[in-house]
């Protein structure tokens, strides 16, 4: 029974990875922002659990945005992987044992859809905060990252008319906040 369940789980992950890697259609579609967030955990959720990372999802956004679901999934995948890396980083200053928590929330308000991704990692050094969205800039050790994840994330968020900002404090973790304009109904468009 367990072998059969794991084979089914592996097949579902492979199918999801194929969708994740597929090129986006040039035409924007209405996307429920919660779907690509949940999709990330289809790919990496089991790994996070094995690394002792507690995941909290509070996804109440109920307004779609104009985007491509698989590109949004790339955004959230990059943010979740960076959060994971920050929480398991062995080079963080030694001190108190930090809990490993990843919290993602989504909300709809005032014609906007917002998502926050918060971790309890070691934080981003002040000297690096202005550079984190630059291509090839990384705070990770050599061989641990190419410094493209946040640059790609920034570009995708901008492509959809969104904004991304970051707050971080040493030994307190980081929070990335993304906001997007809500998709407008045809009835809301001007003639």
N, C-alpha and C positions, 0 to 999 in steps of 0.2 A: 504494500500500500504506500509506504513512504517513498520508495523508489519511483513509483508511478506518479505520485504527487510532485516530486522534485523534477521529473522529466517534463510534466505539464508546466511547472513553474519556469523551467529553463526555456521551453518553447515559447511561452508568453513573453519572456524577457527578450528573446531573439527577435520575435515579431515586432515588439515595441522598439528595439534598437534599429530595425530596418526602417520603421516609420520615422524615427528620430533623425536618421541620416539622410532621409529623402529630401531632395531639393524642394523649396517652397514654390508654390504657384505664384506667378507674378501678381495675381489679383488678391487684394486684401479681403479677409472674411471676418465675420463677427466671431470672436473667440471668448469663451468663458475663461477668464484668467486662472480659475481654479483647476481646470483640466490639465494644462501643462505643468502646474506645480505638482499635482498628484502623479503625473507621468514620471517625474524625476524619481519619485520614490519606488516606482516599478523597477527602475534600473538600479538604484543605489540604496534603497531602503534596507535591504538585508545586511549589506556591508556596514551601514551606520549602526545597526543594532549590534552586530558582532564587535564593533569598536566601543560599545558602551555609550553611545550617543543617544540621548533621549530626544525624540522629535515631537514637537507640539504644533499641530496645524489648527488654525482658527480662521477658516476660509468662509467669510460671509459676503464677499463681493457678489452682487447679483446682477450687475450690468456688464454687457459684453464690451470689448474694445475691438477696434479694427487692427488686425495683425495677422500673423501666420502662427499657428499653434506650435509647429516644430521649432521655429526660431525662438519663440518665447520659452520653450522647454530648454533650449540651449542656454538662454539667459539664466534660468533658475538652476540648471545643472551646474553652471560655472559658479554661481553664488553658493550653492550647497557644498560643492567640492572644496571651495576656498574656506568655507566655515569649518568643514570637517578637518581640513589640513591644519587650521589654526588651533583647533581643539586637541589634536593629537600631536602637535609639534613638541618634540622633545627638547628643542633649544630655547623654549620660553624660559624666562627667569624662574628659578626654583623658588618656591614659596608655598603658599597654601595649595592644597589639592583642589583644583577647580572642578565643579560639576561640568559634565559635557551635555549642554542643552542647545538645541537648535529650535527656534520658534519662528514660524512663518504665519503672518496674518495677511488677510486681504479684506478690503473694505470698498464700498461704493459710497461716494458722497459728493454733492455739488457738481455733478457732471464729470467727475473724475473717478478713476479706479486706482487704488493704492495698494501696494504690497510692501511689507517689511520682512526682511530676513535678518534675524538676530542670533548671534552665537555667544558662547562664553569662553571663547579662545583668548589668546594672550594679547589681542589688540594689534593695531597697526601703528608702528612708530610715527611720531609727529613729523619727522623728517621725510617720511614716505607718502604722507596723505595727499599731497598735491600732485604726486606723480602716478598714483595707482591706476589711473585710466589710460596711461600712455602705453603704446605698444612696446613690448619687450622689457618693460619694467617689472621686476618681481622682488618680493622680499624673501622668497624661498631660497633654500640652498641650491647650489649648482646641481643641475640634473633633476631637480624636483619640480620644475615648471618653466615654461617658456615666456611667461609674462604677456600672454595674449588673451587670456580668459576675460579679464575685466575690460580690456580695450574692445573686444568683440561685443561684450555685453553692453558697453556704453553706446557703440554704434547701432546695435539693434534697437535699444530703447529709444534713441534719437530718431531712428527711421520711422517709428510709430508715433512720433510727436510727444514722446514721454520725457521724463526727467529722472535722473538717478543722483542720490546724494548719500553720503556716508558719514557716520559718527563712530568714533572709536576712542577708547581710553586704554592705556596700558593695564594689562592684567584684568580688564573688565569685559573684553570682547568688542565686537563690532556690530553695527546695525546698518544695513543697506536699505534705503527707502526708494521705491520706484513709484512714479505716478504716471498715469496715461489718461488721455481724454477718453471719455466713454463714447461708444459708437452712437451715432445719432440715428434716430428713426427717420424714415423717408418723410414722415409728416413734419419733422423738425427742420428739414432742409429748406432753404430759400428757393423760390421758383427760378 
